[in-house]
Amino acid sequence: MDSGTSSARRSRSGSPDPIASNAGTALPYATRSALHLKGLVPSGVEDFSAQEQRALEQLNMKSTNLEKYIFLSWLRTTNINLFYRLVLHNLKAIAPVIYTPTVGQACQEYSHIYPFLAPPNNVDGLYIPLTEVENIGEIIGNYRESIKEGDEPEITVITDGSRILGLGDLGMNGMGIPVGKLQLYVAAAGLNPDRCLPIVLDFGTDTDKYLEDPLYLGIRQHRPSDTEFYAAANKVIGALHQAFPNMFIQFEDFSTDHAFGLLEHWRHRALCFNDDIQGTGCVILGGFISAVEQAGIPPKDQRILFVGAGSAGVGVAKQLVDYFVIAHGIPEAEAKAMFWFVDSRGMITANRGDRLAQHKVYFAREDNGSTQCASIEEALEYVRPTALIGLSTIYKAFSEKILIRMNEINTQSRPIVFPLSNPETKAECSFEEAMRCTDNRVLFASGTAFPEYTANGRVYVPGQGNNMYVFPAIGLGAVLCKPTCITDTMIYAVSKALAASLNEQEKADGELYPRIERIREVSAELAAAFIRQAVNEGLAKDQMWISMAGDKDLVAEVRRFMWLPAETFEQLRQCCPHTHHHPVMPHHHEESKL
């Protein structure tokens, strides 16, 4: 990643001048004359702050979040500088619109709203149908022709739309996830938006609703067999890696088996990462470290019950096991024995009588004798957990009865409750329910955003175990130091850095995560921790970062390489490194009440 990045972006929609399209009404008279725009636009010349004010005004006039999503998508594809200024100055309000929970609805409606997200023929990623995999070289060549020289992608988010959030198989409509995820890479960690590539593998869908929808834009066929899937997916990923060998690849929202299979196949062959498996575990571990420190019992006495045993749940649990082993010296067998899982058939045991999916075998209990638990309630009484973690996508799975019982079981410690499923309609419980049922004692983190809760005159802020805290920093660290692969210990280093990033006020307030308004500051710290670990393991390839890894100014140097939108027309015009112009998050306009 080059620190000489610019927010001036070649227009892929045919605009004659990228500076003009990003400057808009801030274009000075002299420049308008040079570009033969005199008399073709209103005479007023304003600064970027006025543009932001107008955009925010229009955004707040939209009556639904989906309308806001469409508005912001059009803005991003026509004036990327203004879009990211708006996002960075209103991040807490806009993040839920460009990503979860709104992106879930946007994906469900993607074929219906696609023509209104960008100007016609705007190139905003790759749509790779199963029927065109043999022509992947031509597709990559077409993409190269759509970008300017030097803007080869350094990061991609790739999905096949088979398991989008908790919404199931959305087929090609899942493209909204890579698009949204990359916006967070830019906003939270300063990846260069010119060098971000969203990709959807349009390999069909098994959801009849979309196959029967006359407006569906994906291929109209059911999904392939595993053999055909892996052959096609590996051909695409191999071609991408050959074309862009330094590109960081993030796998996103593949079905559970395919998520594990792709990661296993590629993690030592290319620079890649699966956010569902590694990212979710990383961010939850960061919050869990903070919770364990505040729980009031020794770490070795934690008893952790997981509800949901998909790729995300097992990925989280394995990283928590690593934490107990590394940070507290607990042998792996003993650390693993601190975990129990419940899936749709009940508590996972080796003698339950069904054939367990391979990824569930590691945590299958062998010490249960003849005891089997068919429900969460039965498992709760059997395990008597100190921590309850949900990745089940079952709405209200943590009933008030269960939450009250968690509080009763944990009289000597604060109960830990993490309902992590996205979106809110799939969340196991809300923050208010968890607080009310535990006499405000709960140590809480969720996967989706919940409002603050007020009790006895005190305002409580819910922790959100949002992967946004970690995946942008992991991507930034990987793009900068270029490790040969991403190891579990690099992910662990990021989790530790996340827990350590809480400031004194956040700790005093009992929060488990830093305030989202500090995300760029936190991302720089986490990316630096990633780089140090990669260098310590001898896997980093970029000599500059290898030589700087021990430098006390490493965080500041990382921050210098984080892309920012231009603050002035002069910055935009010069196409110089805007990475050195760090805007203070403004107090002069109120944050949007989206």
ZAMARGU-4260 file (C-alpha; in steps of 0.2 Angstrom, whole numbers, plus 5000, padded with zeros to 4 digits):
<rodrens>
0) 5000/5000/5000 | 5007/5017/4995 | 5006/5032/5006 | 5004/5042/4991 | 4986/5038/4989
5) 4973/5050/4983 | 4954/5052/4985 | 4954/5058/4967 | 4947/5043/4958 | 4946/5039/4940
10) 4927/5039/4936 | 4921/5023/4930 | 4905/5030/4924 | 4911/5041/4910 | 4913/5058/4919
15) 4926/5068/4909 | 4937/5073/4924 | 4939/5063/4941 | 4944/5079/4951 | 4928/5088/4944
20) 4917/5074/4949 | 4924/5073/4966 | 4925/5092/4969 | 4907/5096/4963 | 4901/5113/4969
25) 4918/5116/4977 | 4926/5118/4959 | 4934/5135/4958 | 4930/5147/4944 | 4947/5145/4936
30) 4946/5126/4935 | 4928/5127/4928 | 4934/5138/4914 | 4949/5126/4910 | 4937/5111/4910
35) 4924/5121/4899 | 4911/5120/4913 | 4907/5139/4913 | 4888/5141/4912 | 4885/5122/4914
40) 4884/5122/4933 | 4877/5134/4946 | 4889/5149/4949 | 4891/5146/4968 | 4907/5140/4974
45) 4907/5132/4991 | 4919/5121/5002 | 4917/5103/5006 | 4909/5106/5023 | 4894/5114/5014
50) 4893/5099/5003 | 4893/5088/5018 | 4879/5098/5026 | 4868/5097/5011 | 4871/5078/5009
55) 4867/5075/5027 | 4851/5086/5025 | 4846/5075/5011 | 4850/5059/5020 | 4840/5063/5035
60) 4825/5067/5023 | 4824/5048/5018 | 4810/5040/5027 | 4818/5022/5028 | 4835/5015/5030
65) 4834/5006/5013 | 4831/5023/5005 | 4846/5030/5015 | 4857/5015/5009 | 4852/5018/4990
70) 4856/5037/4992 | 4873/5033/5000 | 4878/5020/4987 | 4874/5033/4973 | 4884/5046/4982
75) 4899/5034/4984 | 4899/5030/4966 | 4898/5048/4960 | 4908/5057/4973 | 4919/5046/4983
80) 4927/5060/4993 | 4911/5067/4999 | 4904/5050/5003 | 4919/5046/5015 | 4919/5063/5023
85) 4901/5061/5027 | 4904/5043/5034 | 4919/5048/5044 | 4911/5063/5052 | 4895/5053/5056
90) 4902/5035/5058 | 4891/5030/5073 | 4875/5035/5063 | 4880/5029/5046 | 4889/5013/5049
95) 4872/5004/5053 | 4865/5010/5036 | 4880/5005/5025 | 4882/4989/5034 | 4873/4979/5047
100) 4858/4979/5050 | 4852/4988/5034 | 4864/4979/5022 | 4854/4963/5026 | 4838/4971/5019
105) 4848/4979/5004 | 4855/4961/5000 | 4837/4954/5000 | 4832/4968/4988 | 4848/4969/4979
110) 4841/4964/4961 | 4827/4976/4963 | 4838/4991/4969 | 4854/4987/4959 | 4851/5000/4944
115) 4848/5014/4957 | 4864/5011/4967 | 4876/5018/4954 | 4876/5026/4937 | 4874/5015/4922
120) 4890/5004/4918 | 4899/5009/4934 | 4911/4996/4938 | 4910/4992/4957 | 4916/4974/4958
125) 4916/4957/4949 | 4901/4946/4946 | 4908/4929/4942 | 4894/4917/4936 | 4897/4898/4937
130) 4894/4898/4919 | 4909/4909/4915 | 4922/4902/4927 | 4932/4895/4912 | 4933/4913/4906
135) 4940/4920/4922 | 4956/4927/4913 | 4945/4937/4902 | 4935/4944/4917 | 4951/4949/4926
140) 4957/4957/4910 | 4940/4967/4908 | 4942/4973/4926 | 4960/4979/4923 | 4954/4989/4908
145) 4941/4998/4920 | 4954/5004/4932 | 4969/5016/4930 | 4987/5010/4930 | 4993/5008/4948
150) 4976/5005/4955 | 4978/4986/4955 | 4967/4979/4970 | 4976/4976/4986 | 4961/4969/4995
155) 4946/4959/4990 | 4931/4953/4999 | 4923/4938/4991 | 4907/4929/4994 | 4895/4917/4985
160) 4880/4923/4994 | 4876/4906/5002 | 4875/4911/5020 | 4872/4930/5021 | 4871/4936/5039
165) 4857/4926/5047 | 4846/4927/5031 | 4852/4912/5022 | 4855/4909/5003 | 4853/4925/4994
170) 4863/4920/4978 | 4870/4935/4968 | 4861/4947/4979 | 4874/4944/4992 | 4885/4956/4983
175) 4880/4969/4995 | 4890/4961/5009 | 4908/4963/5000 | 4903/4981/4995 | 4898/4986/5012
180) 4912/4977/5021 | 4925/4986/5010 | 4917/5003/5014 | 4921/4999/5032 | 4939/4994/5028
185) 4941/5012/5021 | 4931/5021/5034 | 4938/5012/5049 | 4956/5008/5044 | 4960/5019/5029
190) 4962/5006/5015 | 4963/5015/4999 | 4945/5014/4991 | 4953/5014/4973 | 4961/4998/4977
195) 4946/4988/4985 | 4938/4974/4975 | 4921/4967/4980 | 4917/4950/4972 | 4902/4939/4971
200) 4904/4921/4965 | 4887/4919/4956 | 4886/4900/4958 | 4867/4899/4959 | 4855/4899/4973
205) 4844/4886/4982 | 4831/4899/4987 | 4816/4897/4976 | 4810/4914/4980 | 4825/4921/4970
210) 4825/4908/4956 | 4806/4913/4953 | 4809/4932/4954 | 4807/4939/4937 | 4819/4953/4942
215) 4833/4942/4950 | 4849/4947/4941 | 4859/4931/4945 | 4860/4915/4936 | 4844/4904/4937
220) 4850/4887/4943 | 4853/4878/4959 | 4869/4877/4968 | 4883/4865/4962 | 4889/4849/4971
225) 4903/4851/4983 | 4915/4844/4970 | 4910/4857/4956 | 4910/4871/4969 | 4927/4868/4975
230) 4934/4866/4957 | 4926/4882/4951 | 4930/4892/4967 | 4948/4887/4967 | 4950/4891/4949
235) 4943/4908/4952 | 4954/4911/4968 | 4969/4904/4959 | 4967/4916/4944 | 4965/4931/4956
240) 4980/4926/4966 | 4990/4924/4950 | 4985/4941/4943 | 4986/4950/4960 | 4999/4940/4970
245) 5000/4953/4985 | 4981/4955/4986 | 4973/4951/5003 | 4958/4940/5001 | 4944/4940/5014
250) 4931/4926/5012 | 4914/4931/5018 | 4897/4922/5021 | 4900/4906/5013 | 4891/4891/5019
255) 4899/4883/5035 | 4907/4868/5026 | 4913/4878/5012 | 4920/4892/5023 | 4931/4880/5033
260) 4936/4871/5017 | 4941/4886/5007 | 4951/4893/5022 | 4960/4877/5025 | 4964/4875/5007
265) 4971/4893/5004 | 4977/4900/5021 | 4995/4894/5017 | 4994/4897/4998 | 4988/4915/4998
270) 4986/4930/5009 | 4969/4926/5015 | 4957/4927/5030 | 4939/4922/5034 | 4930/4935/5044
275) 4916/4923/5050 | 4928/4911/5057 | 4943/4921/5062 | 4936/4939/5063 | 4921/4935/5074
280) 4932/4925/5085 | 4945/4939/5086 | 4932/4953/5091 | 4923/4942/5103 | 4939/4937/5111
285) 4944/4955/5113 | 4927/4958/5122 | 4928/4942/5132 | 4946/4946/5139 | 4938/4962/5146
290) 4923/4953/5152 | 4934/4940/5161 | 4944/4953/5169 | 4928/4961/5176 | 4918/4945/5180
295) 4924/4943/5198 | 4930/4924/5197 | 4947/4917/5191 | 4948/4913/5172 | 4950/4895/5175
300) 4933/4894/5184 | 4923/4900/5168 | 4911/4888/5161 | 4905/4893/5144 | 4890/4888/5135
305) 4888/4891/5116 | 4871/4891/5107 | 4874/4888/5089 | 4888/4878/5082 | 4891/4884/5064
310) 4908/4891/5057 | 4907/4907/5067 | 4903/4898/5084 | 4916/4885/5083 | 4929/4898/5076
315) 4925/4910/5091 | 4927/4895/5104 | 4943/4889/5097 | 4950/4907/5099 | 4944/4908/5117
320) 4953/4891/5120 | 4969/4898/5113 | 4967/4913/5125 | 4965/4902/5140 | 4980/4892/5135
325) 4991/4907/5130 | 4986/4920/5143 | 4982/4909/5158 | 4993/4894/5156 | 4978/4882/5156
330) 4983/4865/5146 | 4973/4864/5130 | 4963/4849/5136 | 4957/4858/5151 | 4954/4874/5142
335) 4943/4864/5129 | 4934/4856/5143 | 4927/4873/5149 | 4916/4874/5133 | 4899/4866/5129
340) 4889/4868/5113 | 4871/4867/5109 | 4864/4865/5091 | 4847/4862/5084 | 4848/4844/5091
345) 4853/4849/5108 | 4870/4848/5118 | 4884/4841/5107 | 4891/4825/5113 | 4901/4811/5106
350) 4887/4798/5110 | 4872/4809/5105 | 4868/4796/5091 | 4869/4807/5076 | 4884/4809/5064
355) 4892/4826/5069 | 4899/4838/5055 | 4918/4838/5056 | 4920/4855/5063 | 4909/4850/5078
360) 4919/4835/5083 | 4933/4845/5092 | 4920/4852/5105 | 4909/4836/5107 | 4908/4831/5125
365) 4914/4814/5130 | 4912/4816/5149 | 4893/4817/5149 | 4890/4798/5152 | 4872/4795/5148
370) 4866/4813/5150 | 4859/4821/5134 | 4851/4839/5134 | 4838/4842/5121 | 4836/4861/5124
375) 4845/4876/5130 | 4836/4876/5146 | 4841/4858/5150 | 4859/4862/5145 | 4859/4877/5157
380) 4855/4867/5172 | 4867/4854/5167 | 4882/4865/5163 | 4878/4880/5175 | 4888/4892/5164
385) 4896/4908/5169 | 4895/4914/5151 | 4882/4911/5138 | 4886/4915/5120 | 4874/4914/5106
390) 4878/4912/5087 | 4862/4903/5083 | 4852/4916/5072 | 4837/4911/5083 | 4827/4927/5088
395) 4825/4928/5107 | 4834/4911/5110 | 4839/4918/5127 | 4822/4920/5134 | 4819/4930/5150
400) 4817/4914/5159 | 4835/4909/5153 | 4842/4926/5157 | 4835/4926/5175 | 4842/4909/5178
405) 4859/4914/5172 | 4858/4928/5185 | 4853/4915/5199 | 4867/4903/5194 | 4880/4917/5195
410) 4878/4925/5212 | 4896/4926/5215 | 4901/4933/5199 | 4894/4944/5185 | 4886/4934/5171
415) 4893/4935/5154 | 4880/4936/5140 | 4885/4938/5122 | 4870/4937/5110 | 4880/4938/5094
420) 4868/4934/5079 | 4865/4947/5066 | 4854/4956/5061 | 4843/4962/5076 | 4829/4950/5070
425) 4840/4935/5073 | 4848/4941/5090 | 4846/4930/5105 | 4841/4944/5116 | 4842/4963/5118
430) 4853/4973/5129 | 4837/4979/5139 | 4831/4961/5142 | 4849/4956/5148 | 4850/4971/5160
435) 4833/4969/5167 | 4834/4950/5170 | 4851/4951/5178 | 4848/4966/5190 | 4859/4977/5178
440) 4874/4965/5182 | 4877/4957/5165 | 4893/4959/5156 | 4885/4961/5138 | 4891/4961/5120
445) 4880/4959/5105 | 4883/4956/5086 | 4870/4970/5082 | 4868/4987/5089 | 4856/4990/5103
450) 4851/5007/5111 | 4858/5012/5128 | 4849/5007/5143 | 4844/5019/5158 | 4842/5012/5175
455) 4842/5021/5192 | 4848/5037/5184 | 4863/5029/5175 | 4865/5026/5157 | 4873/5010/5152
460) 4881/5008/5135 | 4879/4990/5127 | 4895/4982/5120 | 4894/4978/5102 | 4906/4964/5097
465) 4906/4971/5079 | 4919/4963/5068 | 4922/4981/5062 | 4933/4983/5077 | 4946/4970/5070
470) 4944/4965/5051 | 4949/4983/5045 | 4964/4983/5056 | 4969/4965/5051 | 4967/4970/5032
475) 4977/4986/5034 | 4991/4977/5044 | 4992/4963/5030 | 4992/4975/5016 | 5006/4985/5024
480) 5018/4971/5030 | 5013/4958/5017 | 5015/4942/5028 | 5015/4925/5018 | 5000/4920/5028
485) 4989/4925/5043 | 4992/4914/5058 | 4981/4912/5073 | 4994/4920/5084 | 4993/4936/5073
490) 4974/4936/5076 | 4977/4933/5095 | 4988/4948/5095 | 4974/4959/5088 | 4962/4953/5101
495) 4974/4957/5115 | 4977/4974/5107 | 4958/4977/5106 | 4956/4973/5125 | 4970/4985/5129
500) 4963/4999/5118 | 4950/5004/5131 | 4953/5021/5138 | 4952/5025/5157 | 4934/5032/5155
505) 4928/5017/5145 | 4935/5005/5159 | 4927/5016/5172 | 4910/5014/5164 | 4912/4995/5163
510) 4912/4994/5144 | 4920/4980/5135 | 4924/4988/5119 | 4930/5006/5114 | 4918/5019/5108
515) 4915/5017/5089 | 4919/5035/5087 | 4937/5030/5091 | 4938/5017/5078 | 4952/5024/5067
520) 4963/5027/5082 | 4960/5009/5088 | 4962/5002/5070 | 4980/5010/5070 | 4984/5002/5087
525) 4977/4985/5081 | 4986/4985/5064 | 5003/4989/5073 | 5000/4974/5085 | 4997/4963/5069
530) 5013/4970/5061 | 5024/4967/5076 | 5017/4949/5078 | 5020/4945/5059 | 5038/4952/5060
535) 5041/4942/5076 | 5035/4926/5067 | 5047/4930/5053 | 5032/4930/5040 | 5032/4949/5035
540) 5039/4952/5018 | 5039/4971/5017 | 5057/4977/5023 | 5051/4994/5029 | 5039/4987/5041
545) 5051/4973/5046 | 5064/4987/5051 | 5051/4997/5060 | 5042/4984/5070 | 5051/4988/5086
550) 5049/5006/5084 | 5040/5015/5098 | 5032/5026/5084 | 5025/5011/5074 | 5007/5016/5078
555) 5010/5034/5072 | 5018/5027/5056 | 5003/5016/5053 | 4992/5031/5055 | 5002/5040/5042
560) 4998/5026/5029 | 4979/5027/5032 | 4969/5035/5018 | 4958/5050/5021 | 4947/5060/5010
565) 4953/5077/5005 | 4949/5091/5016 | 4951/5105/5003 | 4950/5107/4985 | 4969/5110/4984
570) 4972/5093/4992 | 4961/5085/4979 | 4968/5094/4965 | 4986/5090/4969 | 4982/5071/4971
575) 4995/5071/4985 | 4995/5059/5000 | 4980/5064/5010 | 4986/5051/5023 | 4995/5066/5031
580) 4979/5076/5034 | 4970/5069/5049 | 4954/5078/5051 | 4948/5080/5069 | 4931/5073/5070
585) 4921/5089/5070 | 4910/5096/5083 | 4903/5110/5072 | 4889/5100/5066 | 4878/5088/5076
590) 4880/5070/5072 | 4866/5063/5061 | 4851/5056/5070 | 4848/5043/5056
</rodrens>
